[in-house]
Amino acid sequence: MAIRHVLTPQVSFSYAPDFSASRYGYYATYQKTDAAGNVSLVEYSPFEGSLFGVPGRGKTGSVSFDLGNNIEMKVRSDKDSTGFKKLSIIDELGASMSYNMAAETRPWSDLSMRLRLKWWKNYTFSLNALFATYAYELDSNGVPYVGTHTEWSRGRFGRFQGMSQNISFTLTPEKLAKLFGKKTKDDDKKKPNGDDEGTDTNIESNIDDDMIEGQRGASGGRDGGKTETDEDGYMKFSMPWSLTFGYGVTMLENTDVKKFNYNTMRYPYKFTQSLNVSGNIRISDGWNISFSSGYDFENRKISMTTASLQRDLHCFSMSCSVVLAPYTSYNFSFRCNASTLTDALKYDKRSGVGNAVQWY
């Protein structure tokens, strides 16, 4: 029926002068004479160690460009009361680049491109690629290095440095029940957008609605809703959970000088892959447990494994997180939920380098 293309250009500008100049007064110098009688000039700042710190050295200035694209289409559907439904063709196709005004050489950054597809409700495909702006050159010894001439000046689009792509899948109790052909509570509700074909009609987000409702609490949250009960009058027991699996593949340049191809002036590529697993479970109203882990196929080891526990105490919130592998550490926080008091009413406890937790 219709196709909509949304083009979103963005331009941002940032600039900071060199505050180390004497006219700003943030830095000063004094003469130092050592035991041998050598005199040296030492630069210092009288504001060092103060509450707000010392401004950085050097002038900075950059202009960033970003261009995003979103393409959707509207098709006819007899399963919806409106007679149509929306489908996402390309959820996001974008590119970004920046120009460093303070750099004397190679002011242009590399071109970064991204692609995200949401053709299915339970799957999200994302792809990121990087194109180098400046070409390789050879020094007097024949060693390659990144020169000052752009690939565009040599009639090329840009040197493909690599890409990373990820495919994720989220599993919930409702999706698991549908997988085995069991009837869920959503089957009794009439869906306004007609999602029987497994297409993600909510193109803005793929967050599961049942997971959001579960996080609001079985009592209907704090909006004064009535508590749901079963046939015997007891409060319905609900323990919503979600489990997300992600598989990623990364393709990068293998910058080993011995493998450099002098004919094409390119490095070969190498592939790395990883498997990520994360989960979330709400054991009761206000209690939430989450974890994340994975496996690195390159090093053949378990990647960073973390677990956290959150407790909503209405006016306060308590959270505890631990890192199980490859290093062990913990972080405990008890804070006030009010934004004006969150920094005043708080208690934080975390492990340091010298007192890391040793459980095994």
N, C-alpha and C positions, 0 to 999 in steps of 0.2 A: 504493500500500500504506500509506503514512504520510506525514504532513507535519510537519516540525519547525520551530518558531519560537523562536529564541533572542533574548531581550531582555536587553541589557547596559546598565544605568544606571551612571553614574559621577558622583561629586561630589568636587571637590577644593577645598581651602582654603589660602590663602597670606596671610601677614601679615608686615610689617616695620615697626617703629616709625621715627620721625623721628630718625635718628642725628645730625642737625645741632643738636639741642637741647644746651644747655650741660651738662646732667647726665651725658651720655655721655662727654664729654671728647674727642671726635674733632675738634672744630672750636674755634678760638679767634679772638679779634679783637685788633687793635692800631690805634693812631691814627697816621695818616700826614699829614704837613704838606708840601705842595708848595712850589715856589719862590715862589709868589705869597702864601703864608701861609695858604692854605685847608686846613682840617683835615677829614679824612674818616676814617671807620671802615672798616677792611679786615678781611675775614674770611679765615682761612687754616686749614690743617690741618697739624699737625706730622708727620702720617703720610703726607703726600703724597710720592709717589715711592718709597715703601717696597715691600717684596716683595709684600704682600697688598693694597696700595692703601688707599683711603679708602671707607668706607661711603657709600652714596648719601644724598641729601637727600630729605626729604619722607616722609610716611607712606604706605604702600601696603598694600592689603588687598583681596582678591577671592575670590569663591566662583564656581566654574565648574561648569556642569551639562552633561552629555553623555548622549545616549540613542542606542544603536545597536541595529539589528535585522538579523537574518539568517534567511532562510526557505529551507528545503531540502525536497525530497520524494524518496521512495523508490518506484521503479516496478519492475515485473517486467521481466526481461530474460532471454531464452533464451541469449544470447551469453556469459553469465557463469556460472561454476560455482556461485556462491551463489544464483543465480536472481533477483537484483535488482541494481539499481545506483542510485546517488545522483545527483540533479540539483539544480543551484543555481537557485532562482527569483529571489531577490534576495540577492546576495552581501553587500551592506551598504546599509542605509538609516538614516541617522543625522542628528541635529540637536544643536547645541551653542550654549550661551549662557552669559554670565557677568555677575556683579553686582560693581561696584566700590564697596567700602565706604568708600573714602577720597574719592570724588568728591562734590562738593557739588551738582552738577547733572548730569543725564543719567547716572545710575549704571548703567543697563542697557546691555549691548552689543547689537550687531545679532545677529539669529538666522541662523546658518549651517546649511545643510542639504546633505547629500551623498548620492549614489546611485551604486552600482557594480553592474554586471551582468556575469556571466560565463556567457552562454548557449552560447557556442561556445568551443572549445579555443584557437583562434588569435586570438580577438578579445576585447577588454576595453572595455566602455563605462562611462565615469565622467562624472558630472554634479555640479557644485557650484553652489549658489544662495545668495544673500544677501538677507535681508529686514530693512529698516531698522526700528528700534523707534520712533524719534521722528519726528513729522510735520513738514512744512514750514510755516513761518509767514512773514508779511510784516512788515517793519519800517516805520517812518514814511515811508520813501521808496518803498515798494512792492517792495523787493528781497527775494527769498526767502532764508530761512536755516533751519537746523535748530533747531526750538524745543524747549521742555521738556515738551510734551504728547505722550504716546505715541499711536501709531496704535490701540492697543487701547481707549484711552479714548474714541476717536471711532468705535468699532464696526467697526474694520478689523483684519484679521489682521496686517498689516505691509506696509510699502512695499517692493515688489519692486525691488531695486536692480540686479540683473543676475545672470547665471549664466555658467558656463564648462563646456564639455563637451569630452571628448576621446575619440577612437577610435584604438586602437593595434592593430598587427598585427606579429607576430614571425615571421620567416622563417629556417629552418634547413636544412641539407642534407637531412635526413630528410623534412621537409615539402616541400621542392622535388622530391625524388625521388617522393614519393607524388603530387604534383601532376601529374607527367608519367607516372604509372602504373608507375614502376619499383619493384622489390622492394627493401626495406631489411632490415637485420639484425633490426629489431623485428618483422617479419612472421613470423619463425621462432620467436619467443618467444610464449608464451601469456600474454596479459595478464590479470591477476587481476580487474580491474574492467570488462573489456569496453569498449574505447574505440573501436570500429569506426565508430560513428556520428558521430564528431567532437565528442562532448559531453565537457565538462570534468568528469570524475568526481572529480578531485582538487580539491575546492572550496576548499581552503585556499590553493593556489598554482597559478599557471599557468606556472611555470618549467619549461623543457624538461628532461627527465631526461637526454637525451644531452648537453646542454650541461654539466650538473653532473658527469656522468661524465668528460667531456672535461677539465674543469678539475682533476680529481683526478690526471690524468696517465695516459699510455698504459701505464705500468708498474703500474697498480693503486693509485697513491697511495703512502702511507707505511704501509700496513697489511700489508706483506710479501707482497702478491699476486704471482702469476707474470706475467711479461711475455707478452703475446699475440704470436704469430708467425704468419706466413703459411705457405703450402705449402712454400716453399723454406727455411724456418727463420729468415727475417729478421723483425725486429720490425715489426709492422704500422704503417704510416704513417697517422696520423690528424691532421687539422687542423680541429677543430670550429669553427664560426662561427655567429653569429646577427646578424640585421639587423632592426631594429625601426623601423617607420614609425608616426608619430603625427600625427593631424590634430585641431587644436583650434579651437573657435569660442567667442568671448567676447562677451557681451552686457552692456553697462554703460550707466549713465545719462550722457547728454551734458549736463554741468552748465554749459552756456552759458546765461547769464541771458537772452539775447535769444530763446532758444527755449523758455523756461518757459511752460507752459500754466496760466494763472491760473484757469481753470474747473475743471480737475481737480487743480490743485496738484501737477503732476507735470512732470518733465523727460522729453524724448523719449529713446529708446534708440539706441545705435550699436553696430555689430557689427565685431569684429576677428577675423581668422583667421590661423592659423600652421600651418606644416608642419615637423615635427621628424623627424630621422633619426639613429639611433644604431646602432653596430655593435660587435661584439666578436669577436676571432679569437685562437685559441691556436695559435701557429706551431710550438711544440714543448713538451715537458714543462717547465713552469716559466716559459715566456714567454707573455705575454698582451698584446694590443694592443686598445685601445678608442678610439672616437671618437664625437663627437656634433656635429650641425650642424642647420640648419633654414633656413626662409625666412619672413620677416615680410611678409605681404601688405599690411599697413597702411603700412609705410615703404618697401616694395618693395626690401628689402635682405636680404642673408644675415645670419642671426642669429649669435650667438656660436658659433664653431667651435673645438672643443677636441680634442686627441688625447693619449693617454697610453700609456706603455709600462711594464709591470711585469715584474720578474724575481724569482722565488722562489729564494733561495740557501740554502735549508734553515734555517740559523740566522739568516740575515739576509735582508732584502728590499730591493730597489732599485726605485725608481719615478721616472719622468720624465714630466712633463705640460707641454704647451705650449698657448697660446691663439693661434690663427692669425688670427681675425677677430672683431670689428672692431678689436681692439687686439692687440698682440703682447707676450707675456710667457712666461716659463718657470719651472718649479719642479722641482728635483732633490732627491731624498731617499734616504738610505741609512741604514737603521735595523736594530736587533736585533729579532728576533721575540719574544723573551721579554718579557712584560709588565712585569717588574720592572726590565728594563734598557733598555727602548725609549726612555726619555727621557735615559738616560746615554750609551749607545752609539749615536750618531746623527751624521749629517752632512747639513745642509740648505743648499741654495743656490737662491736665487730672484732674479729680476730685480726691480728697483725702478722707481720713477717716473722717475728720472733716467737709468737705464741700460736702458731697454726695448730689446728686440731689434729691429733694423731689418734685415729680410731683403730687402725690396723697396721 
